[in-house]
Amino acid sequence: MSRLLRLFPRPYAYRSCSHNAVNIQPTSVEDYFGVNSLFSVEDLFRARVHMGHVTGSIHPHMKPFIYGTRFGSTIIDLDQTALHLREALNFLAHIANRKGIILFVCRQPQFVHMTEVAALSSGEYAHCRTWSHKLFGDPRASYKCEVRLPDAVIMVHTKNGVKYDEHGAVVDAAKAGIPTIGIVDSDCNPNIISYPIPGNDDSIPSIRLYLDLFQKAILLGKEKRNENLRDG
């Protein structure tokens, strides 16, 4: 909650239409949009979110999120995944509630279609092609006009390319001061992501679950805004 207050320091209130009207600030409520009930740890387990990479590829900064190993593979602690995922979903809902722009980024061919569908269904945007550092660093050179950069970037995976380096969007978003939400597998660096979500980034069931939850959180934020505006 303190991280949200730093991002949204100015009062942002809705006025109730009841006789005893009161101001409600979304950042003052722990789970204002109800994202905590969108999934359970069992849902994460069934989607194989706990399955990491081989033990020899564990990133040092991912060790606190590792539950153990089995048959040479890393097992991710789903309790910690659930905690970080709920925090990320809450942040997404707040961004959407304030009419923020959210960009989904994916370069893995098997996940591109799902990513684009999730972005389209939630009324947001997706970038699933080769990344250019000018997109955030020098947008006028890319678009030949003034553009508004996204308020949050969702990284479906944080590594990319033949060398398996960090995706360029991660670094560029950090330079531009854009918060990032990213799925970090056992071989990824969670320290470069604003809202890291420890979990499997290779499995279709896992990615499908993440995208479904991101979409639901965004729509909850927008629906809550429309509801409060209707209530006046």
Steps between C-alpha positions, in 0.01 A plus 500: 500500500786742578632451146163607359493808720839604363372458146165669569580762768219737414153434645280317256148466634155402389187638656228259603144565388357397837348749742806474722743570218865427574822524304670170425863492396590177316857510633372502859331160458713185502311320223275767352439312175468149642795353310605276789210265432577456129713190555626252759833326555334184370426681172869586472600139566261363238640746245853373576616840619730332753717327239828686448809429293780254574681557828825601329342812352361657819560874513650604837227758559229236447616279786259657756210395275610137461318237706734215408603268219363178353663276240746773409234767450428804713173525693375856552329594828137556401417681824745772400372492143146560625615792716688673218234424241226657713714809553556528123130451423406766753747742339360423154144564617603838644673599175195401293271677746687825436478464121862395474640339186622142543731331250535121474841392367571151365746361247454123544311377190291246691361770729458789256139427405390456862673824596338699222156358583541589870605856415215545253241351737604736779506806274878539520801458272754234407847501345598157370761586238872571506571762765653836410669710767356811336146402599551632853833681461410714199130452418484801266756334272288184490154650462584839344265672744437558869388181671403402852717227645331218694443533873585134562665222300413132542791272408367154420866390509807701596763321290523500123720426200760241411729614782207482743569850629258728683228628270576851378165629621598429861803730488329765289197512730729548799680786325168663414366458854223262393400234757528141380317180590688189396490123527840395636596134473773342710769618255389866489604808696201628701685814610457669163118475512280737701243229578667160447280189497706184565363223281527280194540710185514210250176308553189580296265432797706737718508781245129456431427538873719811536342670201149414616572650842659813352196548279258456790691744722503767229129460434423513873682833524309644204164365616550647847576839352190493279289383793613786722456755223142379445430530872616860484 
